[in-house]
Amino acid sequence: MKLRIFTEPQQGASYAQLLAVAQRAERLGFDAFFRSDHYQVMGDHFSGLPGPSDAWITLAGIARETSTIRLGTLVNSATFRNPGVLAISVANVDDMSNGRVELGLGAGWYGVEHSSYGIPFAPLGERFDILTEQLAVITGLWNTPNGEQFNYSGKHYTIANSPALPKPVQSPPPIIVGGGGPKRTPMLAARYAAEFNIPFSGIERFSEQCERVRAACTSIGRDPQSLVYSSALVACIGKNDADIARRAAALGREVEELRLNGLCGTPAEAIERLQQWNAAGAQRMYLQFLDLADLDHLDLVAEEVMPFV
């Protein structure tokens, strides 16, 4: 199983903090550094200071300050960006990183951040329509051969005679589609994704949703094994009970709740839990580190967990 770092900078993080985590993760051998795509803090335990940062602007900076670790979003909100602009941004950062980016894309869900920044927030069904068209446009632009034009006519987006430039270094960058919707989500993953992710779920729900994705793949003639299957868990790992309690308190969470819903415990307990996820088919796990000042947390996982999963 590959372990990836997942950060939530809207809870309160500067670019310097994100860069420090990404560089430490690279030195420690983590597979990837990912960040969320949100513009407002959630809950009342974190301050949100110094304020939100844009996902692809920060990843562009990190791309130039790292050399091997993969970089991406889990996940961009389709409500935030025009798909043509997003395709250009991701292709630019792919070039800046020499082919290390991955694009997670979802329908968007956090209504408060939309009203706070004047971003339209359509009903759920319409947001899924927007997401579907964005996936078609982005993949269409990236996959159009040089010298040819891309055209698209949809309800939400119309593309006319696009030169479909720039091209990313990767052909194309991997796309991640995720979520627990029983019908549209599995089919979108089957049609467009290199990876399917269902975050913050139990193993049983993960297995059920992955089976839906595999069935959707089969229905369109795609090999279900051509996708990577992944999940995400909040990390709270310590050498002893005092360490675990200290880290849980920094997150504003209870240890027992984190043991139930996250990856919480000693390194040995974390290894056992990750091995259970691996047996259920999870090939990657995104470990959500919420306290970005606690770089020792990354060290502990890299030294005492990662080599054994």
C-alpha positions in Angstrom: 0.0 0.0 0.0 1.2 3.5 -0.9 0.8 6.2 1.8 0.1 9.7 0.8 -0.1 13.0 2.7 -3.4 14.9 2.7 -3.7 18.4 4.1 -6.6 20.7 4.8 -5.0 24.2 4.6 -8.4 26.0 4.9 -8.3 25.0 8.6 -5.3 27.4 9.0 -2.0 27.1 7.1 0.4 29.4 5.3 2.2 28.5 2.1 5.4 28.2 4.1 3.7 25.5 6.3 2.4 23.6 3.3 5.8 23.7 1.6 7.5 22.4 4.8 5.1 19.5 5.0 5.6 18.7 1.3 9.4 18.8 1.5 9.5 16.7 4.7 7.1 14.2 3.1 9.4 14.0 0.0 12.5 13.4 2.1 10.7 10.7 4.1 9.6 8.8 1.0 5.8 9.4 1.1 4.2 8.7 -2.3 2.4 12.0 -2.7 1.5 15.4 -1.2 -2.2 16.4 -1.7 -4.2 19.3 -0.5 -7.9 20.0 -0.3 -9.7 22.7 -2.4 -11.7 24.8 0.1 -12.0 28.5 0.7 -13.4 28.5 4.3 -12.6 26.9 7.6 -14.8 24.1 8.9 -15.8 23.7 12.5 -14.7 25.9 15.4 -11.5 24.2 16.6 -9.3 25.8 13.9 -8.9 29.5 13.3 -8.6 29.4 9.5 -5.8 32.0 9.8 -4.1 33.3 7.7 -7.0 32.5 5.4 -7.7 30.3 2.4 -5.2 29.6 -0.4 -5.8 28.5 -3.9 -5.0 24.9 -4.6 -3.2 25.2 -7.9 -1.3 28.4 -7.1 0.2 26.7 -4.0 0.9 23.5 -5.8 2.7 25.4 -8.5 5.0 26.9 -5.9 5.5 23.5 -4.3 6.2 21.9 -7.7 9.2 24.2 -8.1 10.5 23.5 -4.6 10.3 19.6 -4.8 11.6 17.1 -7.2 10.1 13.6 -6.8 6.9 13.6 -4.8 3.6 13.5 -6.6 1.3 16.5 -6.1 -2.5 16.8 -6.4 -5.9 17.8 -5.1 -8.5 15.8 -3.2 -10.6 17.2 -4.7 -11.1 20.3 -6.7 -14.7 21.6 -6.7 -16.2 21.8 -10.1 -18.1 24.9 -8.9 -14.9 27.0 -8.5 -13.3 27.0 -12.0 -14.1 27.0 -15.7 -13.0 23.6 -17.1 -10.9 25.2 -19.8 -9.1 27.3 -17.3 -8.6 24.4 -15.0 -7.2 22.2 -17.8 -4.6 25.0 -18.6 -3.7 25.4 -14.9 -3.1 21.7 -14.3 -1.1 21.4 -17.5 1.1 24.3 -16.5 1.8 22.8 -13.0 2.4 19.4 -14.7 5.1 21.1 -16.7 6.5 22.9 -13.7 6.8 19.6 -11.8 8.1 17.6 -14.8 5.0 15.4 -14.8 4.1 14.9 -11.2 0.5 16.2 -10.8 -2.8 14.4 -10.4 -6.3 16.1 -10.6 -9.0 15.1 -8.2 -12.3 16.6 -9.2 -15.7 16.5 -7.5 -19.1 18.3 -7.6 -18.5 20.5 -4.6 -20.5 20.3 -1.4 -19.7 23.1 1.1 -22.3 25.7 0.5 -21.0 28.2 3.1 -17.8 28.9 1.3 -19.7 29.6 -1.9 -21.9 32.3 -0.3 -18.9 33.8 1.5 -17.1 34.4 -1.8 -19.9 34.9 -4.2 -19.5 31.6 -6.0 -22.8 30.1 -7.5 -23.9 26.9 -5.8 -26.4 24.9 -7.8 -28.5 22.1 -6.5 -26.8 18.7 -6.2 -28.1 17.2 -9.5 -27.0 20.2 -11.5 -23.6 20.2 -9.8 -23.2 16.6 -11.0 -24.2 17.7 -14.5 -21.5 20.4 -14.3 -18.9 17.9 -13.0 -19.8 15.5 -15.9 -19.3 18.2 -18.5 -16.0 19.4 -16.9 -14.6 15.9 -17.0 -15.5 15.6 -20.7 -14.0 19.0 -21.5 -10.8 18.6 -19.5 -10.0 15.1 -20.9 -11.0 16.2 -24.3 -8.6 19.2 -24.3 -5.7 17.1 -23.0 -6.3 14.2 -25.4 -6.7 16.3 -28.6 -3.6 15.7 -30.8 -1.4 18.6 -31.4 -2.4 20.5 -34.6 -6.1 19.5 -34.1 -9.0 21.4 -32.6 -11.4 20.4 -29.8 -15.1 21.2 -29.9 -17.7 20.5 -27.3 -21.4 21.4 -26.9 -23.1 20.9 -23.6 -25.7 22.5 -21.4 -23.2 24.3 -19.3 -20.1 24.6 -21.5 -19.5 25.2 -25.2 -16.0 24.8 -26.7 -15.5 26.1 -30.2 -12.4 25.4 -32.3 -10.0 25.2 -29.3 -6.3 24.6 -30.1 -6.4 22.5 -26.9 -3.1 23.9 -25.6 -1.0 23.7 -23.5 -0.5 19.9 -23.3 0.6 18.4 -20.0 3.8 16.5 -19.7 1.9 13.4 -18.7 -0.4 11.9 -21.3 -2.7 12.7 -19.6 -2.3 13.5 -15.8 -4.2 11.0 -13.7 -7.7 12.0 -12.8 -9.2 11.0 -9.4 -13.0 10.7 -9.0 -14.5 9.8 -5.7 -17.5 9.7 -3.4 -20.3 7.5 -2.2 -23.0 8.2 -4.7 -24.5 4.9 -5.9 -25.1 5.6 -9.6 -23.5 8.6 -11.2 -20.2 8.5 -9.2 -19.3 5.0 -10.2 -20.0 5.6 -13.9 -18.0 8.9 -13.9 -15.1 7.0 -12.3 -15.4 4.2 -14.9 -15.4 6.7 -17.8 -12.8 9.2 -16.7 -10.7 8.2 -13.7 -7.4 6.6 -13.2 -8.2 6.3 -9.5 -11.4 6.0 -7.4 -11.3 7.3 -3.9 -13.9 7.1 -1.2 -12.6 9.0 1.8 -13.4 8.8 5.5 -15.6 5.7 5.3 -15.6 2.3 6.9 -14.1 -0.7 5.2 -17.5 -2.2 4.4 -18.7 1.0 2.7 -15.4 1.2 0.8 -15.8 -2.3 -0.5 -19.4 -1.8 -1.5 -18.7 1.3 -3.5 -15.6 -0.2 -5.2 -17.8 -3.0 -6.3 -20.2 -0.5 -7.9 -17.2 1.1 -9.7 -16.0 -2.3 -10.9 -19.5 -3.1 -12.2 -19.7 0.3 -14.0 -16.3 -0.5 -15.6 -17.5 -3.8 -16.8 -20.7 -2.3 -18.3 -18.7 0.0 -20.6 -16.0 -2.6 -21.4 -13.2 -1.2 -19.2 -11.0 -3.5 -17.1 -11.9 -2.8 -13.5 -8.3 -3.5 -12.5 -7.2 -0.5 -14.6 -8.2 1.8 -11.8 -6.4 2.4 -8.5 -8.7 2.1 -5.5 -8.0 4.4 -2.5 -9.4 5.9 0.7 -8.5 8.6 3.3 -8.3 8.6 7.1 -7.5 11.1 9.7 -4.1 10.3 11.2 -3.5 10.4 15.0 -0.6 8.1 15.8 1.7 8.2 18.8 4.3 6.1 20.5 2.2 5.8 23.6 -1.2 6.8 25.1 0.1 10.3 26.1 1.3 11.0 22.6 -2.0 9.9 21.1 -4.0 11.9 23.5 -1.9 15.0 22.8 -2.3 14.7 19.1 -6.1 14.1 19.4 -6.4 17.2 21.6 -4.6 19.3 19.0 -7.3 18.3 16.5 -10.2 18.9 18.9 -11.2 15.2 18.7 -11.7 12.4 21.2 -9.3 9.5 21.0 -12.0 6.8 21.0 -13.8 8.6 18.2 -10.6 8.7 16.2 -9.9 5.1 16.9 -13.4 4.3 15.5 -13.3 6.6 12.4 -9.6 7.3 11.7 -6.2 5.8 11.8 -5.5 6.3 15.5 -3.2 4.4 17.9 0.3 3.2 18.2 2.4 2.4 15.1 1.6 -1.3 15.6 -2.1 -0.6 15.7 -1.9 1.6 12.6 0.0 -1.1 10.7 -2.7 -3.7 11.6 -5.5 -1.3 10.5 -3.8 -0.4 7.2 -3.2 -4.1 6.5 -7.0 -4.6 6.9 -7.6 -1.9 4.4 -5.1 -3.4 2.0 -6.8 -6.8 2.3 -10.1 -5.0 1.4 -8.5 -3.7 -1.8 -7.2 -0.2 -0.9 -4.0 0.3 -2.8 -3.4 3.9 -1.6 -4.3 5.6 1.7 -4.4 9.3 2.1 -3.4 10.2 5.6 -5.0 13.4 6.7 -2.5 15.4 8.8 -4.5 18.3 10.3 -1.8 19.7 12.6 0.7 20.9 10.0 3.1 22.2 12.6 3.6 18.7 13.9 6.3 17.4 11.5 7.4 14.8 14.0 4.1 13.1 13.3 5.2 12.5 9.7 8.6 11.2 10.9 6.9 8.7 13.2 4.6 7.3 10.4 7.5 7.2 7.9 9.8 5.4 10.3 7.5 3.0 12.1 4.5 2.5 9.9 5.2 3.0 6.2 7.9 0.2 5.8 5.4 -2.4 7.1 2.3 -1.8 4.9 
